[in-house]
Amino acid sequence: MHVAESAVVLDPWNGSGTTTLAAQHEGFRAVGIDRNPVANIVARLRADAYLTDQKMTSASAVGKRNSELSDDPLHAWFTPGSTKRIREWADYLSLLPVGESCLPYVALFRSIRALSSAFEGSNPTWVKRAKSDEELITVSAADFDVMLMEQQEFIASRAMAPSDTPSPPVNIATALSSSLPVPNECVDVVLTSPPYLTRIDYAVAYTRELAVLGHDIAKDRTLRSALMGTTLIRKESDSPLRIGETARNLIEDVTSHSSKASSGYYRKQVVQYLDDLTAGLDEVTRVSKSGASLHLVVQDSYYKDIPVKLADICVEECTMRGWDLRGLDPYVVKRTLTSVNKAARNYKKSDVSETVISLRKNS
């Protein structure tokens, strides 16, 4: 497929920015959208590193706070004294230009994860919190500064060398896929991998990094509730879903399953996911030019022993919205994130497939 050099590439579920980096590498204008501010910082770092060498932030530039915050979300894992130094870093970075803050921010995220690794369970997306003061982590300001500088040096050493060829800038925006800050019919290529229907709660997976940014998802559920794939249930929409037969059959199968809460909570979660997915596809259709191409990477899964044929759902939903199927390339995935759920292993399943779906928008 030939794509003009002036083409605009969009990823409405951009995550850490693989799509935008690849588009940038090929010389295309790229737009990456994600509601998770942590993912956007990582995406911006990858994009900026392709354009120029990244600056590290010296510990000597970070000032001292006179008082401690009693309700800091980092207190879920760190003692007040340790939290104080982490917050001093975070406050300082929040005042820097975006081009200077991404590298130290990612180093800060990595440091927090490394120090709090004991709070990670067998499920890699679920993070525990300290149950007592004795479980809280203590790290001196000096040791934390050393760790953060080492992390910055490590990231800088792993970053792609800046390109000698002029490259269009990448636009990274924090927004919902259901409300893209993109004009009508201006996108040539959409390349994306939406969150799968696997009940992976991405806000919880990033709970420590979000705490660095000041988000306490335990007290304020706004961000967590907004992310696609969340396990929180929002108020159901009054308007009926515009979905095809495959999606409707999935809702019916989950609703009629004999397991506990299938007809209640789990049905609502599936409906909410499909609502988010189709709202995102509506927006993708709105912003795409006539003749634009759409490439989706999706993974099938299971609810208990019910197959979730996400590839079939996506093809059907896109076809309903004026897209023609051009290619379907499935391949078997032996290990999935849902396999970490021990209870789910009690249900008989077959292998699942990850599928690359290629479509073109009708003229």
C-alpha positions as CSV (number, residue, x, y, z in Angstrom):
1,M,0.0,0.0,0.0
2,H,1.4,3.4,-1.1
3,V,1.0,6.2,1.4
4,A,1.9,9.8,0.4
5,E,4.6,11.6,2.3
6,S,2.1,14.2,3.5
7,A,-0.2,11.5,5.0
8,V,-1.4,11.8,8.6
9,V,-1.3,8.7,10.7
10,L,-3.5,8.4,13.8
11,D,-3.6,6.1,16.7
12,P,-6.6,6.8,18.9
13,W,-5.4,4.3,21.6
14,N,-1.8,5.3,21.4
15,G,-0.5,4.0,24.7
16,S,3.3,4.3,25.0
17,G,3.6,5.6,21.4
18,T,4.8,2.7,19.2
19,T,2.6,3.8,16.3
20,T,3.5,7.5,16.5
21,L,7.2,6.6,16.7
22,A,7.0,4.3,13.7
23,A,5.1,6.9,11.7
24,Q,7.7,9.5,12.7
25,H,10.5,7.2,11.7
26,E,8.9,6.9,8.2
27,G,8.5,10.6,7.9
28,F,4.7,10.9,8.3
29,R,2.8,13.3,10.4
30,A,1.5,11.5,13.4
31,V,-1.2,12.0,16.0
32,G,-1.4,9.9,19.1
33,I,-4.4,10.0,21.5
34,D,-4.7,8.4,24.9
35,R,-6.6,9.2,28.0
36,N,-3.9,7.9,30.3
37,P,-1.5,10.8,31.1
38,V,1.3,8.4,32.1
39,A,1.3,6.7,28.8
40,N,1.4,10.0,27.0
41,I,4.5,11.1,28.9
42,V,6.2,7.9,27.7
43,A,5.0,8.5,24.1
44,R,6.2,12.1,24.2
45,L,9.6,10.9,25.4
46,R,10.0,8.4,22.6
47,A,8.9,11.0,20.0
48,D,11.2,13.8,21.4
49,A,14.1,11.4,21.6
50,Y,13.9,10.8,17.9
51,L,14.2,14.6,17.2
52,T,16.9,15.6,19.7
53,D,19.1,14.5,22.6
54,Q,17.1,14.5,25.9
55,K,18.3,16.6,28.9
56,M,18.7,15.0,32.3
57,T,17.6,16.9,35.4
58,S,20.1,17.3,38.2
59,A,19.1,16.6,41.7
60,S,20.7,19.9,42.7
61,A,18.0,21.7,40.7
62,V,15.2,20.1,42.7
63,G,14.2,22.3,45.7
64,K,13.2,21.2,49.2
65,R,9.6,21.3,50.5
66,N,9.1,22.9,53.9
67,S,6.2,20.7,54.8
68,E,4.8,17.2,54.1
69,L,1.4,16.5,52.5
70,S,-0.7,14.4,54.8
71,D,-3.0,13.1,51.9
72,D,-0.4,12.4,49.2
73,P,-1.4,9.4,47.2
74,L,2.2,8.1,47.4
75,H,1.6,7.4,51.1
76,A,-0.1,4.1,50.0
77,W,3.5,2.7,49.6
78,F,6.0,5.2,51.1
79,T,6.6,6.7,54.5
80,P,5.9,10.4,54.8
81,G,9.6,11.3,54.7
82,S,10.3,9.3,51.6
83,T,7.1,10.6,49.9
84,K,8.4,14.2,50.6
85,R,11.4,13.8,48.4
86,I,9.5,12.0,45.6
87,R,6.9,14.8,45.7
88,E,9.7,17.5,45.5
89,W,10.9,15.8,42.3
90,A,7.3,15.6,40.8
91,D,6.5,19.2,41.7
92,Y,9.7,20.4,40.0
93,L,9.1,18.4,36.9
94,S,5.6,19.6,36.6
95,L,6.9,23.1,36.0
96,L,9.4,22.2,33.3
97,P,8.6,22.4,29.5
98,V,7.3,19.2,28.1
99,G,10.5,18.7,26.1
100,E,12.6,18.7,29.3
101,S,10.4,16.8,31.7
102,C,9.6,13.6,29.9
103,L,13.0,11.9,30.5
104,P,13.1,12.6,34.3
105,Y,9.4,11.8,34.6
106,V,9.9,8.3,33.1
107,A,13.0,7.9,35.3
108,L,10.8,8.8,38.3
109,F,8.1,6.3,37.2
110,R,10.8,3.5,36.9
111,S,12.2,4.4,40.3
112,I,8.9,4.2,42.0
113,R,8.1,0.8,40.4
114,A,11.5,-0.6,41.4
115,L,11.2,0.5,45.0
116,S,7.6,-0.8,45.3
117,S,7.9,-4.1,43.5
118,A,7.0,-6.0,46.6
119,F,3.4,-4.7,46.2
120,E,3.0,-6.5,42.9
121,G,1.2,-9.8,42.9
122,S,0.8,-12.7,40.5
123,N,-1.4,-10.5,38.4
124,P,0.9,-8.0,36.8
125,T,-1.8,-5.4,36.4
126,W,-2.9,-5.3,40.0
127,V,-1.0,-3.4,42.7
128,K,-1.5,-3.8,46.4
129,R,-1.3,-1.0,49.0
130,A,0.4,-1.1,52.4
131,K,-1.9,-2.4,55.1
132,S,0.2,-1.0,57.9
133,D,2.9,1.6,58.6
134,E,5.4,-1.3,59.0
135,E,4.9,-2.2,55.3
136,L,5.7,1.3,54.0
137,I,8.9,1.8,52.1
138,T,11.7,4.0,53.4
139,V,14.3,5.5,51.2
140,S,16.5,8.5,52.0
141,A,16.5,11.6,49.9
142,A,20.1,11.1,49.0
143,D,19.6,7.5,47.9
144,F,16.5,8.4,45.9
145,D,18.4,11.1,44.1
146,V,21.1,8.7,43.2
147,M,18.6,6.1,42.0
148,L,16.8,8.7,39.9
149,M,19.9,9.9,38.2
150,E,20.9,6.3,37.4
151,Q,17.5,5.8,35.9
152,Q,17.9,8.9,33.7
153,E,21.3,7.8,32.5
154,F,19.9,4.3,31.7
155,I,17.0,5.7,29.7
156,A,19.2,8.1,27.9
157,S,21.6,5.3,26.9
158,R,18.7,3.2,25.5
159,A,17.0,6.0,23.6
160,M,17.2,6.0,19.8
161,A,19.8,8.3,18.5
162,P,18.2,11.5,17.0
163,S,17.6,11.3,13.3
164,D,19.7,13.4,10.9
165,T,16.7,13.6,8.5
166,P,14.1,16.3,9.3
167,S,11.0,14.7,10.7
168,P,7.5,16.1,11.2
169,P,6.6,16.7,14.8
170,V,4.3,14.2,16.6
171,N,1.1,15.5,18.2
172,I,0.4,13.6,21.5
173,A,-2.9,14.5,23.1
174,T,-4.6,13.4,26.3
175,A,-8.2,12.7,25.3
176,L,-10.8,9.9,25.0
177,S,-11.0,7.8,21.8
178,S,-14.8,8.6,21.9
179,S,-14.1,12.3,21.6
180,L,-11.0,12.8,19.4
181,P,-9.6,16.4,19.2
182,V,-9.2,15.9,15.5
183,P,-11.0,17.6,12.6
184,N,-13.3,15.8,10.3
185,E,-11.8,13.8,7.3
186,C,-8.2,14.7,7.8
187,V,-6.6,11.3,8.6
188,D,-5.1,9.1,5.9
189,V,-4.1,6.0,8.0
190,V,-5.3,4.7,11.3
191,L,-3.1,2.2,12.9
192,T,-4.0,1.1,16.4
193,S,-4.6,-1.7,18.9
194,P,-7.6,-0.9,21.2
195,P,-7.7,-2.4,24.7
196,Y,-8.9,-6.0,24.6
197,L,-12.0,-7.3,26.4
198,T,-9.9,-9.0,29.0
199,R,-10.9,-6.9,32.1
200,I,-7.4,-5.4,32.4
201,D,-7.8,-2.2,34.4
202,Y,-5.1,0.1,33.0
203,A,-5.6,2.8,35.7
204,V,-4.8,0.2,38.4
205,A,-1.9,-1.1,36.4
206,Y,-0.5,2.4,36.4
207,T,-1.7,3.4,39.9
208,R,1.8,4.2,41.2
209,E,2.8,6.4,38.2
210,L,-0.6,8.1,38.4
211,A,0.1,8.8,42.1
212,V,3.3,10.6,41.0
213,L,1.2,12.8,38.8
214,G,-1.2,13.5,41.8
215,H,-4.0,11.1,40.8
216,D,-5.3,9.1,43.7
217,I,-7.5,6.5,41.9
218,A,-8.7,5.1,45.3
219,K,-10.3,8.4,46.2
220,D,-11.2,9.8,42.8
221,R,-12.4,7.3,40.3
222,T,-12.9,9.8,37.5
223,L,-9.9,8.8,35.5
224,R,-10.1,5.1,36.2
225,S,-13.8,5.1,35.2
226,A,-13.1,6.9,31.9
227,L,-10.5,4.4,30.6
228,M,-11.6,1.8,28.1
229,G,-11.6,-1.6,29.6
230,T,-12.1,-0.4,33.2
231,T,-13.6,-2.8,35.6
232,L,-15.7,0.0,37.2
233,I,-19.2,0.3,35.8
234,R,-20.4,3.7,34.8
235,K,-24.1,4.7,34.6
236,E,-25.6,2.9,31.7
237,S,-26.5,5.0,28.6
238,D,-30.2,5.5,27.9
239,S,-29.6,5.2,24.1
240,P,-29.4,1.6,22.6
241,L,-26.0,0.4,21.4
242,R,-25.5,0.5,17.6
243,I,-23.9,-2.9,17.4
244,G,-24.0,-5.8,15.0
245,E,-25.1,-9.4,15.5
246,T,-21.8,-10.8,16.8
247,A,-21.6,-8.2,19.6
248,R,-25.2,-8.7,20.5
249,N,-24.7,-12.5,20.7
250,L,-21.8,-12.0,23.0
251,I,-24.0,-9.9,25.4
252,E,-26.7,-12.6,25.3
253,D,-24.2,-15.4,25.9
254,V,-22.6,-13.6,28.9
255,T,-26.0,-12.7,30.3
256,S,-27.3,-16.3,30.2
257,H,-24.1,-17.8,31.6
258,S,-24.7,-19.8,34.8
259,S,-21.8,-18.3,36.8
260,K,-22.4,-15.7,39.5
261,A,-23.0,-12.1,38.4
262,S,-23.0,-13.0,34.7
263,S,-26.4,-11.4,34.2
264,G,-25.5,-8.4,36.3
265,Y,-22.0,-7.0,36.7
266,Y,-20.3,-8.9,33.9
267,R,-23.1,-8.2,31.4
268,K,-22.7,-4.5,32.2
269,Q,-19.0,-4.6,31.8
270,V,-19.3,-6.2,28.4
271,V,-21.9,-3.7,27.3
272,Q,-19.7,-0.8,28.5
273,Y,-16.7,-2.1,26.7
274,L,-18.6,-2.5,23.4
275,D,-20.0,1.0,23.9
276,D,-16.5,2.4,24.2
277,L,-15.2,0.4,21.3
278,T,-18.0,1.4,18.9
279,A,-17.8,5.1,20.1
280,G,-14.1,5.0,19.2
281,L,-14.8,3.5,15.8
282,D,-17.5,6.2,15.2
283,E,-14.8,8.8,15.8
284,V,-12.2,7.0,13.7
285,T,-14.8,7.0,10.8
286,R,-15.5,10.7,11.4
287,V,-11.9,11.9,11.2
288,S,-10.8,9.6,8.3
289,K,-10.7,10.7,4.7
290,S,-12.6,8.9,2.0
291,G,-10.3,6.0,0.9
292,A,-8.3,6.1,4.2
293,S,-7.0,2.8,5.5
294,L,-7.6,1.4,9.0
295,H,-5.4,-1.3,10.6
296,L,-6.5,-2.9,13.9
297,V,-4.5,-5.3,16.0
298,V,-6.9,-7.2,18.3
299,Q,-6.9,-10.3,20.4
300,D,-9.7,-12.7,21.0
301,S,-10.3,-13.9,24.6
302,Y,-12.8,-15.8,26.8
303,Y,-15.4,-14.9,29.3
304,K,-15.4,-18.1,31.4
305,D,-15.8,-20.7,28.6
306,I,-17.5,-18.2,26.2
307,P,-15.2,-17.2,23.3
308,V,-15.0,-13.4,22.8
309,K,-14.5,-13.1,19.1
310,L,-13.1,-9.6,19.1
311,A,-11.7,-9.7,15.6
312,D,-15.1,-10.7,14.2
313,I,-16.8,-8.0,16.2
314,C,-14.4,-5.3,14.9
315,V,-14.8,-6.4,11.3
316,E,-18.6,-6.3,11.6
317,E,-18.7,-3.0,13.4
318,C,-16.3,-1.4,10.9
319,T,-18.3,-2.7,8.0
320,M,-21.5,-1.2,9.5
321,R,-19.6,2.2,9.6
322,G,-18.6,2.2,5.9
323,W,-15.3,0.3,5.9
324,D,-14.4,-2.5,3.4
325,L,-12.4,-5.4,4.7
326,R,-9.1,-5.7,2.8
327,G,-7.2,-8.2,4.8
328,L,-7.4,-10.5,7.9
329,D,-4.2,-12.1,9.3
330,P,-4.8,-14.1,12.5
331,Y,-2.1,-15.9,14.4
332,V,-2.3,-18.1,17.6
333,V,-1.3,-16.6,20.9
334,K,-0.2,-19.2,23.4
335,R,0.0,-17.0,26.5
336,T,-2.4,-14.1,27.3
337,L,-2.8,-11.7,30.2
338,T,-6.1,-13.4,31.2
339,S,-4.1,-16.6,31.9
340,V,-2.9,-15.1,35.2
341,N,-6.4,-15.4,36.6
342,K,-6.3,-18.8,38.3
343,A,-10.1,-19.0,38.6
344,A,-10.5,-18.6,34.9
345,R,-8.3,-21.6,34.3
346,N,-11.1,-23.8,35.5
347,Y,-13.1,-23.2,32.3
348,K,-12.1,-25.2,29.2
349,K,-10.7,-23.0,26.4
350,S,-9.0,-23.3,23.1
351,D,-6.1,-21.2,21.9
352,V,-6.9,-17.6,21.1
353,S,-5.8,-15.6,18.1
354,E,-4.4,-12.1,17.7
355,T,-5.5,-10.7,14.4
356,V,-4.3,-7.9,12.1
357,I,-7.4,-6.4,10.4
358,S,-7.0,-4.1,7.4
359,L,-9.9,-2.1,6.0
360,R,-10.5,0.8,3.7
361,K,-13.1,3.6,4.1
362,N,-15.7,3.7,1.3
363,S,-15.4,6.5,-1.2
